[in-house]
Amino acid sequence: MRWTLEFLKWRSSNWLAMASSSALNELRPSPLVLEGLTTYAFRQAKVFLSLYNHFLSLWRGFTALDGSADQPQSIPMQIEDAMQGVDGGDI
């Protein structure tokens, strides 16, 4: 259980890093494509963070959880801001 939570937290952080990475700019996409790629990365980060919080609430109280992974994670404001007006953004 703990490893699942750690993985979900890591994937969320990984997607956030991709969204703010300069690697996207190196591709030199059009502004609309860059916006789409960034929004997709933010959405994926939000999905993994939502999964983390969901499983954490299901598994709360089990001794297999480490003390480091027992607090729900809030969704960073940059994800919330990026998802404003995006279809299906209210996951």
Contacts in CASP RR format, 6 or more apart in sequence:
PFRMAT RR
TARGET T0000
AUTHOR 0000-0000-0000
METHOD contacts of the structure
MODEL  1
MRWTLEFLKWRSSNWLAMASSSALNELRPSPLVLEGLTTYAFRQAKVFLS
LYNHFLSLWRGFTALDGSADQPQSIPMQIEDAMQGVDGGDI
1 55 0 8 1.000
1 59 0 8 1.000
1 62 0 8 1.000
1 64 0 8 1.000
1 65 0 8 1.000
2 64 0 8 1.000
2 65 0 8 1.000
2 66 0 8 1.000
2 69 0 8 1.000
4 55 0 8 1.000
5 52 0 8 1.000
5 55 0 8 1.000
5 56 0 8 1.000
5 59 0 8 1.000
5 65 0 8 1.000
5 69 0 8 1.000
6 69 0 8 1.000
8 48 0 8 1.000
8 49 0 8 1.000
8 51 0 8 1.000
8 52 0 8 1.000
8 55 0 8 1.000
9 48 0 8 1.000
9 49 0 8 1.000
9 52 0 8 1.000
9 69 0 8 1.000
9 73 0 8 1.000
11 44 0 8 1.000
11 48 0 8 1.000
12 45 0 8 1.000
12 46 0 8 1.000
12 48 0 8 1.000
12 49 0 8 1.000
12 52 0 8 1.000
12 73 0 8 1.000
13 45 0 8 1.000
15 41 0 8 1.000
15 42 0 8 1.000
15 44 0 8 1.000
15 45 0 8 1.000
15 48 0 8 1.000
16 41 0 8 1.000
16 42 0 8 1.000
16 45 0 8 1.000
16 76 0 8 1.000
16 78 0 8 1.000
16 79 0 8 1.000
18 24 0 8 1.000
18 41 0 8 1.000
19 38 0 8 1.000
19 41 0 8 1.000
19 42 0 8 1.000
19 45 0 8 1.000
19 82 0 8 1.000
20 78 0 8 1.000
24 34 0 8 1.000
24 37 0 8 1.000
24 38 0 8 1.000
25 34 0 8 1.000
29 37 0 8 1.000
38 82 0 8 1.000
39 82 0 8 1.000
39 83 0 8 1.000
39 86 0 8 1.000
42 78 0 8 1.000
42 79 0 8 1.000
42 82 0 8 1.000
42 83 0 8 1.000
43 82 0 8 1.000
43 83 0 8 1.000
43 86 0 8 1.000
43 89 0 8 1.000
43 91 0 8 1.000
45 79 0 8 1.000
46 75 0 8 1.000
46 79 0 8 1.000
46 83 0 8 1.000
46 89 0 8 1.000
46 91 0 8 1.000
47 91 0 8 1.000
49 73 0 8 1.000
49 75 0 8 1.000
49 79 0 8 1.000
50 75 0 8 1.000
50 91 0 8 1.000
52 73 0 8 1.000
53 72 0 8 1.000
53 73 0 8 1.000
56 65 0 8 1.000
56 69 0 8 1.000
56 70 0 8 1.000
56 72 0 8 1.000
57 72 0 8 1.000
59 65 0 8 1.000
60 70 0 8 1.000
83 89 0 8 1.000
83 90 0 8 1.000
END
